[in-house]
Amino acid sequence: MATKIHCRFHSKLIMLLMVCLSVSSLYARNLPNRRSGTEGSLSIGIGAAHLFGDVGNTARVPLFGITGLEIDHVDLWLSGGFRHYLTNLLGYRIAFQHGTFTGCDYGSPNYKRAHAFEATISQIAFQMEYNFLRIDNFWLYGFAGGGVVHSKSSFEGMLKRLKDSYRDEVTAPFALLGIGIETRLTNRSTIGLEIGVNYYLSNYIDGISTPYSRNNDAIGFAMITFSHSIFGQRRINNGRCTICHWYK
């Protein structure tokens, strides 16, 4: 008897996050401009992510030419860390990120394999950020970096195939790349949206590698970010340029 396969679906999460970002922008129109000098912040993020691995990952209708993306199957992605802007445009972030990902072969070309997985992923990421465009009260920035990931996975389904290889636990480096948009929520805090991808130097993030795998595993994500300043300076542009401390 085939094992019952469970998949979790969070398709409404991205829509909810976008609504939060849109509403917050209404409160930012009369707030101060971008920071100047150095600024240190605590930063958290919550969003939706999808693991591109070797189980499932076949959409019925390709989106923007990406045939592996299942837009109705995303998982929760959490982030928290420290963000430091060295200048008005350039900064870095160190963050701990965590998520539990699921996938199954139902509806894919490998449906007869009847595999399902659950992978708990934790990683430390370092990224550089650069603000390259301001539109009204929004700032657009790009980010790139890397880090180390640890993944622990489990399977359910039919017996494992001899030609596939499996690892229940793996630690590997990864590279990340993405783009973000941000606006002020209060004088000392900001809210933003980031879209990016983590590319892992391992094909065992979901616990399995097949002879037909052409690429390593990756995670694509969309995440709402909140940052709250704990030290530094900001610039207020009210017809003249001034520098003041955060706590004044």
C-alpha positions as CSV (number, residue, x, y, z in Angstrom):
1,M,0.0,0.0,0.0
2,A,1.4,3.3,-1.0
3,T,2.4,5.6,1.7
4,K,0.3,8.7,2.2
5,I,2.2,11.8,1.0
6,H,1.8,15.1,2.8
7,C,2.5,18.5,1.3
8,R,2.0,21.8,3.0
9,F,0.7,24.7,1.0
10,H,1.1,28.4,1.9
11,S,0.0,30.2,-1.3
12,K,-1.8,33.0,0.5
13,L,1.3,34.1,2.4
14,I,2.9,36.2,-0.4
15,M,-0.3,38.1,-0.9
16,L,-0.6,38.9,2.8
17,L,3.0,40.2,2.9
18,M,2.5,42.4,-0.1
19,V,-0.6,44.0,1.5
20,C,1.5,44.7,4.6
21,L,4.1,46.5,2.6
22,S,1.5,48.6,0.6
23,V,-0.3,49.7,3.8
24,S,3.0,50.7,5.5
25,S,4.0,52.9,2.6
26,L,1.0,55.2,3.4
27,Y,2.7,56.2,6.7
28,A,6.1,56.9,5.2
29,R,5.3,60.0,3.0
30,N,6.2,62.6,5.7
31,L,9.0,60.7,7.4
32,P,12.7,61.6,7.2
33,N,14.9,60.7,4.3
34,R,17.5,58.0,4.1
35,R,20.2,57.5,6.7
36,S,23.5,59.3,6.5
37,G,26.8,58.1,8.0
38,T,26.8,54.8,9.9
39,E,23.7,53.1,11.2
40,G,23.3,49.8,13.0
41,S,20.0,48.0,13.1
42,L,18.4,44.8,14.2
43,S,16.6,43.2,11.3
44,I,14.0,40.4,11.1
45,G,12.3,38.9,8.1
46,I,9.3,36.6,7.3
47,G,8.3,35.3,4.0
48,A,7.6,32.5,1.5
49,A,10.3,30.3,-0.1
50,H,10.5,27.3,-2.4
51,L,13.2,24.6,-2.5
52,F,14.3,23.6,-6.0
53,G,15.4,20.0,-5.4
54,D,15.0,16.5,-6.8
55,V,11.6,15.6,-5.4
56,G,8.5,17.1,-7.1
57,N,9.3,20.5,-8.5
58,T,7.3,20.2,-11.7
59,A,4.7,22.9,-12.3
60,R,1.8,22.1,-14.7
61,V,2.2,25.5,-16.3
62,P,5.7,27.1,-16.4
63,L,6.0,30.6,-14.9
64,F,8.3,33.0,-16.8
65,G,10.0,29.9,-18.3
66,I,10.8,28.4,-14.9
67,T,9.4,24.8,-15.2
68,G,10.4,23.8,-11.7
69,L,8.4,26.4,-9.8
70,E,5.2,25.3,-8.0
71,I,3.7,28.7,-7.1
72,D,1.0,27.0,-5.0
73,H,3.6,25.2,-2.9
74,V,5.8,27.5,-0.8
75,D,7.1,27.2,2.8
76,L,7.7,29.6,5.6
77,W,11.2,31.3,5.6
78,L,12.4,33.2,8.7
79,S,15.4,35.5,9.2
80,G,16.9,37.5,11.9
81,G,20.2,39.4,12.4
82,F,22.3,42.6,12.5
83,R,22.4,45.2,9.7
84,H,25.0,47.9,9.5
85,Y,25.3,50.7,6.9
86,L,28.8,52.0,6.6
87,T,27.8,54.9,4.3
88,N,24.6,56.3,3.0
89,L,24.6,53.7,0.1
90,L,26.7,50.7,1.2
91,G,26.2,48.3,4.1
92,Y,26.2,44.7,5.2
93,R,24.0,42.2,7.0
94,I,24.7,39.1,9.1
95,A,21.7,36.9,9.6
96,F,20.5,33.5,10.8
97,Q,17.8,32.0,8.6
98,H,15.6,29.0,9.1
99,G,12.8,27.1,7.4
100,T,11.2,23.6,7.1
101,F,10.6,22.6,3.5
102,T,8.4,19.8,2.1
103,G,8.0,18.3,-1.4
104,C,6.4,15.2,-3.0
105,D,6.4,13.4,-6.3
106,Y,2.7,13.6,-6.8
107,G,1.9,15.2,-10.2
108,S,5.5,15.0,-11.3
109,P,7.2,12.7,-13.9
110,N,8.5,10.7,-11.0
111,Y,5.1,10.1,-9.5
112,K,5.7,6.3,-9.5
113,R,8.7,6.8,-7.2
114,A,6.2,8.2,-4.7
115,H,8.8,10.0,-2.6
116,A,8.1,12.8,-0.1
117,F,10.6,14.7,2.0
118,E,10.8,17.2,4.8
119,A,14.0,19.1,5.2
120,T,14.8,21.4,8.2
121,I,17.3,24.1,7.0
122,S,19.3,26.5,9.1
123,Q,22.0,28.8,7.8
124,I,24.2,31.7,8.6
125,A,24.4,34.3,5.8
126,F,26.5,37.4,5.2
127,Q,25.5,39.8,2.5
128,M,26.6,43.2,1.2
129,E,23.9,45.7,0.2
130,Y,24.0,48.7,-2.1
131,N,21.3,51.3,-2.5
132,F,21.3,52.3,-6.2
133,L,17.9,54.1,-6.8
134,R,15.4,56.2,-4.9
135,I,11.8,56.5,-6.1
136,D,9.7,58.9,-4.0
137,N,9.8,57.4,-0.5
138,F,11.2,54.0,-1.6
139,W,14.8,52.9,-1.9
140,L,15.9,50.1,-4.2
141,Y,18.9,48.1,-3.4
142,G,20.7,45.0,-4.5
143,F,22.4,42.4,-2.3
144,A,24.9,39.6,-2.7
145,G,26.9,37.3,-0.4
146,G,27.1,33.8,0.9
147,G,27.2,31.6,3.9
148,V,27.0,28.1,5.4
149,V,23.9,25.9,5.5
150,H,23.0,22.8,7.5
151,S,20.1,20.6,6.3
152,K,18.5,17.6,8.1
153,S,16.0,15.7,6.0
154,S,13.7,12.7,6.3
155,F,11.7,10.7,3.7
156,E,8.5,8.8,3.4
157,G,7.1,6.8,0.4
158,M,8.1,3.8,-1.5
159,L,11.5,2.0,-1.1
160,K,14.6,4.0,-2.1
161,R,15.9,3.4,-5.6
162,L,19.4,2.0,-5.9
163,K,20.5,4.5,-8.6
164,D,19.6,7.5,-6.3
165,S,21.9,8.5,-3.5
166,Y,20.7,9.8,-0.1
167,R,22.1,11.9,2.8
168,D,20.0,12.5,5.9
169,E,22.3,15.4,7.0
170,V,24.5,17.8,5.1
171,T,26.5,21.0,5.7
172,A,27.6,23.1,2.7
173,P,28.5,26.6,1.5
174,F,26.1,28.7,-0.6
175,A,25.9,31.9,-2.6
176,L,23.0,34.4,-2.5
177,L,21.8,37.1,-4.8
178,G,18.8,39.3,-4.8
179,I,17.1,42.7,-4.9
180,G,15.1,44.6,-2.3
181,I,12.9,47.7,-1.8
182,E,12.5,49.6,1.4
183,T,10.6,52.5,3.0
184,R,10.4,54.1,6.4
185,L,7.8,52.8,8.9
186,T,8.8,55.2,11.7
187,N,11.7,57.6,12.3
188,R,13.8,54.7,13.6
189,S,12.4,51.7,11.7
190,T,11.9,50.5,8.1
191,I,9.9,47.9,6.3
192,G,10.8,46.3,3.0
193,L,10.5,43.5,0.5
194,E,13.3,41.2,-0.7
195,I,13.3,38.7,-3.5
196,G,16.3,36.5,-4.0
197,V,17.8,33.1,-4.5
198,N,20.2,30.9,-2.4
199,Y,22.3,28.6,-4.6
200,Y,23.9,25.7,-2.6
201,L,27.1,23.9,-3.5
202,S,25.4,20.6,-2.7
203,N,22.7,18.5,-4.3
204,Y,21.6,17.0,-1.0
205,I,19.8,19.9,0.6
206,D,16.5,17.9,0.2
207,G,18.4,14.7,1.1
208,I,18.5,13.1,-2.3
209,S,20.6,13.3,-5.5
210,T,19.6,11.5,-8.7
211,P,21.6,10.6,-11.8
212,Y,19.4,13.0,-13.7
213,S,20.2,16.0,-11.6
214,R,21.7,18.8,-13.8
215,N,22.1,21.4,-11.0
216,N,22.6,21.7,-7.3
217,D,19.7,22.6,-5.0
218,A,18.5,26.2,-4.6
219,I,15.9,28.2,-2.6
220,G,14.0,31.1,-4.1
221,F,12.3,33.4,-1.6
222,A,10.2,36.5,-1.2
223,M,10.4,38.1,2.3
224,I,9.1,41.1,4.2
225,T,11.9,42.7,6.3
226,F,11.7,44.9,9.4
227,S,14.7,46.9,10.6
228,H,14.9,48.9,13.8
229,S,17.9,51.2,14.4
230,I,19.8,50.8,17.7
231,F,22.7,53.2,17.0
232,G,23.9,55.6,14.3
233,Q,22.9,58.8,12.6
234,R,20.3,59.8,10.1
235,R,19.8,62.8,7.8
236,I,16.7,64.9,7.8
237,N,16.0,66.9,4.7
238,N,13.6,69.7,5.5
239,G,14.9,72.4,3.2
240,R,18.3,72.2,4.8
241,C,20.7,69.4,5.6
242,T,21.2,68.4,9.2
243,I,22.7,65.5,11.0
244,C,21.2,64.3,14.3
245,H,21.6,61.3,16.6
246,W,18.9,58.7,16.6
247,Y,18.0,59.3,20.2
248,K,17.6,63.1,19.9
